[in-house]
């Protein structure tokens, strides 16, 4: 009960802060929004938004694990994801393009990593959606790791056509990488165990799965 109350209080405080930040964003009061975000980052981390943006995801998670009970790590990570998305919005509005991209990308990675560790659909309403962060990164070249995380996420959620898109984005990034080809072959082989109904619902009919598998197997043979 104490654990649940602590987590609920943490989430409630985050929701109130988000309401203030969104109100400032709607009014285009970017300086005040930045100040509010800094206060929330310092509450969570002890550092402001720009200092947090400079840390890697591994460093961010390590800091979260250092401060406070370990059972709150998931909720803290989701709050951090949300704050990074808001910081990205403010940076974008102020034409700080690279800082905005870094915030969105870190938020996406943290979110995908967190979703991979639990039930995919068990996520508080205030947390940004994967598609929201992807849209924010439109026009930006994504790292190979990002596409891999997206592919795994979409396969897990049964969005197989989107998973295939992420796979081909990986192949476009590194076309001669045999490990990615093997990764793709294993993906298609897993899909062949799914029902026709599940594949059709995910916009990737069995014939397309078989065609994709043959293409990658042919590519793999050529590289041997």
C-alpha positions as CSV (number, residue, x, y, z in Angstrom):
1,X,0.0,0.0,0.0
2,X,2.8,2.4,0.9
3,X,4.5,1.6,-2.5
4,X,1.3,2.2,-4.4
5,X,0.6,5.5,-2.6
6,X,4.1,6.7,-3.3
7,X,3.8,5.9,-7.0
8,X,0.3,7.4,-7.3
9,X,1.5,10.6,-5.6
10,X,4.5,10.8,-8.0
11,X,2.2,10.3,-11.0
12,X,-0.3,12.9,-9.8
13,X,2.5,15.5,-9.3
14,X,3.7,14.8,-12.8
15,X,0.2,15.2,-14.3
16,X,-0.2,18.6,-12.5
17,X,3.2,19.7,-13.8
18,X,2.2,18.6,-17.4
19,X,-1.0,20.6,-17.1
20,X,1.0,23.8,-16.2
21,X,3.6,23.1,-19.0
22,X,0.9,22.5,-21.7
23,X,-0.9,25.7,-20.7
24,X,2.3,27.6,-21.1
25,X,2.9,25.9,-24.5
26,X,-0.5,26.8,-25.7
27,X,0.2,30.4,-24.8
28,X,3.6,30.2,-26.5
29,X,5.3,31.2,-23.2
30,X,8.4,29.2,-24.0
31,X,10.7,30.7,-21.4
32,X,8.2,30.0,-18.6
33,X,7.7,26.4,-20.0
34,X,11.4,25.9,-20.0
35,X,11.6,27.0,-16.4
36,X,8.8,24.7,-15.4
37,X,10.5,21.8,-17.1
38,X,13.8,22.6,-15.4
39,X,12.1,22.5,-12.1
40,X,10.6,19.1,-12.9
41,X,13.9,17.7,-14.2
42,X,15.6,18.9,-11.0
43,X,12.9,17.3,-8.9
44,X,13.5,14.0,-10.7
45,X,17.3,14.3,-11.3
46,X,18.8,17.2,-9.6
47,X,19.8,18.7,-13.0
48,X,18.0,20.9,-15.5
49,X,16.7,19.9,-19.0
50,X,19.9,20.7,-20.9
51,X,22.1,18.8,-18.5
52,X,19.7,15.8,-18.7
53,X,19.7,16.0,-22.5
54,X,23.5,15.6,-22.6
55,X,23.3,12.2,-20.8
56,X,23.0,8.9,-22.6
57,X,20.0,6.7,-21.9
58,X,22.3,4.3,-19.9
59,X,23.4,7.2,-17.8
60,X,19.9,8.4,-17.3
61,X,18.7,5.0,-16.1
62,X,21.7,4.7,-13.8
63,X,20.8,8.1,-12.2
64,X,17.2,7.0,-11.8
65,X,18.3,3.8,-10.1
66,X,20.5,5.7,-7.7
67,X,17.8,8.0,-6.4
68,X,14.9,6.5,-4.5
69,X,13.4,3.0,-4.3
70,X,14.1,0.6,-7.2
71,X,10.4,-0.4,-7.4
72,X,9.6,3.1,-8.8
73,X,12.1,2.8,-11.7
74,X,9.4,2.1,-14.3
75,X,7.2,5.0,-13.3
76,X,10.2,7.3,-13.0
77,X,11.4,6.3,-16.5
78,X,7.9,7.0,-17.9
79,X,7.9,10.4,-16.3
80,X,11.3,11.1,-17.7
81,X,10.2,10.0,-21.1
82,X,7.3,12.5,-20.8
83,X,9.4,15.3,-19.7
84,X,11.9,14.7,-22.5
85,X,9.1,14.8,-25.0
86,X,7.9,18.2,-23.6
87,X,11.5,19.5,-23.6
88,X,11.7,18.4,-27.2
89,X,8.6,20.4,-28.0
90,X,9.9,23.5,-26.4
91,X,13.3,23.2,-28.1
92,X,11.6,22.7,-31.5
93,X,9.5,25.8,-30.9
94,X,12.6,27.8,-30.2
95,X,14.4,26.4,-33.3
96,X,16.9,24.4,-31.3
97,X,16.6,21.6,-33.8
98,X,19.5,19.3,-32.6
99,X,18.5,19.6,-29.0
100,X,14.9,18.8,-29.9
101,X,15.9,15.7,-31.8
102,X,18.1,14.5,-29.0
103,X,15.2,14.9,-26.5
104,X,12.7,13.1,-28.8
105,X,15.1,10.3,-29.6
106,X,16.0,9.6,-25.9
107,X,12.3,9.7,-25.0
108,X,11.6,7.1,-27.8
109,X,14.4,4.8,-26.7
110,X,13.4,5.0,-23.0
111,X,9.8,4.4,-23.9
112,X,10.5,1.4,-26.1
113,X,12.9,-0.1,-23.6
114,X,10.3,0.3,-20.8
115,X,7.5,-1.2,-22.9
116,X,9.6,-4.2,-23.8
117,X,10.0,-5.0,-20.1
118,X,6.3,-5.1,-19.2
119,X,2.8,-5.4,-20.6
120,X,2.7,-3.3,-23.8
121,X,-0.7,-1.7,-23.2
122,X,-0.2,-0.9,-19.5
123,X,1.0,2.6,-19.7
124,X,-0.4,5.7,-18.0
125,X,-2.4,8.0,-20.2
126,X,0.0,11.0,-19.8
127,X,2.9,9.1,-21.3
128,X,3.5,10.0,-25.0
129,X,2.7,7.3,-27.5
130,X,5.4,5.6,-29.7
131,X,3.7,7.1,-32.8
132,X,3.8,10.6,-31.3
133,X,7.5,10.4,-30.8
134,X,8.1,8.9,-34.2
135,X,6.1,11.7,-35.8
136,X,8.2,14.2,-33.9
137,X,11.3,12.7,-35.4
138,X,10.0,12.7,-39.0
139,X,12.6,14.0,-41.4
140,X,15.4,12.9,-39.1
141,X,17.6,10.0,-39.9
142,X,17.2,7.4,-37.2
143,X,20.0,5.2,-35.8
144,X,20.0,1.5,-36.6
145,X,19.3,0.8,-32.9
146,X,16.1,2.8,-33.1
147,X,14.8,0.9,-36.0
148,X,15.6,-2.4,-34.2
149,X,13.7,-1.3,-31.1
150,X,10.7,-0.2,-33.2
151,X,10.7,-3.5,-35.1
152,X,10.7,-5.5,-31.9
153,X,8.0,-3.3,-30.5
154,X,5.7,-3.6,-33.5
155,X,6.2,-7.4,-33.7
156,X,5.3,-7.6,-30.0
157,X,2.1,-5.6,-30.5
158,X,1.1,-7.5,-33.6
159,X,1.7,-4.6,-36.0
160,X,3.6,-6.8,-38.5
161,X,3.6,-4.5,-41.5
162,X,5.1,-1.7,-39.4
163,X,7.7,-4.2,-38.1
164,X,8.6,-5.1,-41.7
165,X,9.0,-1.3,-42.5
166,X,11.4,-1.0,-39.6
167,X,13.3,-4.1,-40.8
168,X,13.7,-2.6,-44.3
169,X,14.8,0.7,-42.8
170,X,17.6,-1.2,-41.0
171,X,18.5,-2.9,-44.3
172,X,18.6,0.4,-46.1
173,X,20.9,1.8,-43.4
174,X,23.4,-1.1,-43.6
175,X,22.6,-3.2,-46.7
176,X,25.6,-5.4,-46.4
177,X,25.1,-6.3,-42.8
178,X,24.5,-10.1,-42.7
179,X,23.4,-10.0,-39.1
180,X,20.4,-7.8,-40.1
181,X,19.6,-10.2,-42.9
182,X,19.6,-13.1,-40.4
183,X,17.5,-11.0,-38.0
184,X,15.0,-10.5,-40.8
185,X,14.9,-14.1,-41.8
186,X,14.2,-15.1,-38.2
187,X,11.4,-12.5,-38.1
188,X,9.7,-13.9,-41.2
189,X,10.0,-17.4,-39.9
190,X,8.3,-16.4,-36.7
191,X,5.5,-14.7,-38.7
192,X,4.9,-17.9,-40.6
193,X,3.7,-19.5,-37.4
194,X,0.9,-16.9,-37.1
195,X,-2.6,-17.5,-38.4
196,X,-3.7,-16.1,-41.7
197,X,-6.3,-14.0,-39.8
198,X,-3.5,-12.4,-37.6
199,X,-1.3,-11.7,-40.6
200,X,-4.2,-10.2,-42.7
201,X,-5.2,-8.0,-39.7
202,X,-1.7,-6.7,-39.5
203,X,-1.6,-5.8,-43.2
204,X,1.0,-8.4,-44.0
205,X,-0.6,-11.4,-45.7
206,X,1.1,-14.8,-45.7
207,X,2.1,-14.4,-49.4
208,X,4.0,-11.2,-48.6
209,X,5.7,-12.9,-45.6
210,X,6.9,-15.8,-47.8
211,X,8.1,-13.4,-50.5
212,X,10.0,-11.4,-47.9
213,X,11.6,-14.5,-46.5
214,X,12.7,-15.7,-49.9
215,X,14.2,-12.3,-50.7
216,X,16.3,-12.3,-47.6
217,X,17.3,-16.0,-48.0
218,X,18.4,-15.2,-51.5
219,X,20.4,-12.1,-50.3
220,X,22.0,-14.3,-47.6
221,X,23.2,-16.9,-50.1
222,X,24.7,-14.2,-52.4
223,X,26.8,-13.0,-49.5
224,X,28.2,-16.4,-48.6
